[in-house]
Amino acid sequence: MFSGSIFILRTLNKAFQIGGIKISTPVLLAPMSGITDYAFRILCREHGAGMVYSEFVSADGIIRENSKTLSLIRFSSKERPIGIQIFGSDPEVMSKAAEYVVTTFKPDLLDINFGCPVPKITKKGAGAAALKDLSLMDDITSAVVGAAGDTPVTVKMRAGWDKNSIVVPDVGTRLSKLGIKAITLHPRTSCQGYSGRADWSLIRTLVSNLNNHTDGGIPVIGNGDIQKPEDVLRMFEETGCDAVMVGRAALGNPWFFYQTAALLRGESTPDTPSLTDRIEMCHRHFELLIKDRGEQAGTNLMRKHFGWYIKGFPGAAKIRHKLVTASGLEEMRQMLRGLRNRQIKKFN
Ligand SMILES: Cc1cc2nc3c(=O)[nH]c(=O)nc-3n(C[C@H](O)[C@H](O)[C@H](O)COP(=O)(O)O)c2cc1C
């Protein structure tokens, strides 16, 4: 058993809340553009993710009521608690977008993206660009908090713009004083992209700045480089964070959340999913996508998910190739049915 098990159990017994929202398991699904849509969020919630997020949504698109943008925000009650993440560079636009989202969609919380490193976004002053201009960060934050009413506002950020401008030690209390209710930290710099390693010691720094704060502090959600359930325990132990957010490790792997929940309860990790489990999950994911996005978009979106689900067993590459290159809905459905029947026969 992990050396930090007593610490972990203490962490679990501590109710994890953001604003007034109670979150049952302190392991959350990260916002991921093009991935964390209705279908994937439902599957992760069903498998034990404590909370899920939309992908980042453009504040400009929201206030223009662009139908594609608004479709990224729509969610079902089964997904709650859910956070909607918005991005933008203009405090006034961010304020209007925040008001629109909380009144029209009523999410459990609103998250501000101060972490996206993609040049197309940062060139316009949005995402991680705010890490270079803390007064802009203040203005955006105050505008969103002011417009969100009773809905808690949180921030997801990177550690700084580059290695010479790490802002973590400065921004924690600054954001909490502006009314932010939790901070998620992915401790890489914007310039780093995904290279190198996430520096978890910066999560610890943020925790000690915020949790010891005299007004009671706000929760810190640690993020970055979680690859297996044991890493979640290690992040709790090494950083003292209140919750852990998981991104890439959940791709093709909604089981990650129930495996982690078992570990957090002090049990051993449940068996890794069998091929039959994977086929069933693909089937379910596919049907949810078709229901939500229609035949053409659902089929196209499912191709990348097949790539993540179908791996790690003999013959996976061949099956994956056939699924990813299938001509359309019917061929994919037939292939999944065929695979399922083959598995059932094998076990009878
Ligand atoms: C494909 C992809 C899309 C992402 N989209 C978003 C996003 O919309 N908003 C956001 O805050 N972070 C986004 N991220 C960053 C993740 O939320 C997370 O911070 C990052 O992947 C590090 O966590 P991980 O090591 O657990 O994957 C994205 C990451 C990936 C891989």
Ligand as a Chemical Component Dictionary entry (heavy atoms), coordinates in Angstrom:
data_LIG
# 
_chem_comp.id                   LIG 
_chem_comp.type                 NON-POLYMER 
_chem_comp.pdbx_formal_charge   0 
_chem_comp.three_letter_code    LIG 
# 
loop_
_chem_comp_atom.comp_id 
_chem_comp_atom.atom_id 
_chem_comp_atom.alt_atom_id 
_chem_comp_atom.type_symbol 
_chem_comp_atom.charge 
_chem_comp_atom.model_Cartn_x 
_chem_comp_atom.model_Cartn_y 
_chem_comp_atom.model_Cartn_z 
_chem_comp_atom.pdbx_ordinal 
LIG C1  C1  C 0 -6.701  17.668 -26.775 1  
LIG C2  C2  C 0 -6.625  18.591 -25.584 2  
LIG C3  C3  C 0 -7.497  19.653 -25.487 3  
LIG C4  C4  C 0 -7.439  20.530 -24.396 4  
LIG N1  N1  N 0 -8.359  21.531 -24.291 5  
LIG C5  C5  C 0 -8.381  22.298 -23.158 6  
LIG C6  C6  C 0 -9.412  23.267 -22.953 7  
LIG O1  O1  O 0 -10.340 23.430 -23.763 8  
LIG N2  N2  N 0 -9.353  24.009 -21.816 9  
LIG C7  C7  C 0 -8.352  23.850 -20.876 10 
LIG O2  O2  O 0 -8.341  24.538 -19.864 11 
LIG N3  N3  N 0 -7.386  22.942 -21.064 12 
LIG C8  C8  C 0 -7.392  22.156 -22.149 13 
LIG N4  N4  N 0 -6.453  21.180 -22.277 14 
LIG C9  C9  C 0 -5.457  20.986 -21.210 15 
LIG C10 C10 C 0 -5.954  19.925 -20.215 16 
LIG O3  O3  O 0 -7.139  20.349 -19.573 17 
LIG C11 C11 C 0 -4.885  19.639 -19.138 18 
LIG O4  O4  O 0 -4.607  20.827 -18.432 19 
LIG C12 C12 C 0 -3.588  19.112 -19.739 20 
LIG O5  O5  O 0 -3.829  18.120 -20.717 21 
LIG C13 C13 C 0 -2.669  18.523 -18.646 22 
LIG O6  O6  O 0 -3.318  17.477 -17.978 23 
LIG P1  P1  P 0 -3.014  15.907 -18.304 24 
LIG O7  O7  O 0 -1.515  15.719 -18.165 25 
LIG O8  O8  O 0 -3.808  15.157 -17.265 26 
LIG O9  O9  O 0 -3.468  15.658 -19.701 27 
LIG C14 C14 C 0 -6.477  20.322 -23.375 28 
LIG C15 C15 C 0 -5.598  19.246 -23.484 29 
LIG C16 C16 C 0 -5.671  18.374 -24.549 30 
LIG C17 C17 C 0 -4.722  17.196 -24.614 31 
# 
loop_
_chem_comp_bond.comp_id 
_chem_comp_bond.atom_id_1 
_chem_comp_bond.atom_id_2 
_chem_comp_bond.value_order 
_chem_comp_bond.pdbx_ordinal 
LIG C1  C2  SING 1  
LIG C2  C3  SING 2  
LIG C2  C16 DOUB 3  
LIG C3  C4  DOUB 4  
LIG C4  N1  SING 5  
LIG C4  C14 SING 6  
LIG N1  C5  DOUB 7  
LIG C5  C6  SING 8  
LIG C5  C8  SING 9  
LIG C6  O1  DOUB 10 
LIG C6  N2  SING 11 
LIG N2  C7  SING 12 
LIG C7  O2  DOUB 13 
LIG C7  N3  SING 14 
LIG N3  C8  DOUB 15 
LIG C8  N4  SING 16 
LIG N4  C9  SING 17 
LIG N4  C14 SING 18 
LIG C9  C10 SING 19 
LIG C10 O3  SING 20 
LIG C10 C11 SING 21 
LIG C11 O4  SING 22 
LIG C11 C12 SING 23 
LIG C12 O5  SING 24 
LIG C12 C13 SING 25 
LIG C13 O6  SING 26 
LIG O6  P1  SING 27 
LIG P1  O7  DOUB 28 
LIG P1  O8  SING 29 
LIG P1  O9  SING 30 
LIG C14 C15 DOUB 31 
LIG C15 C16 SING 32 
LIG C16 C17 SING 33 
# 
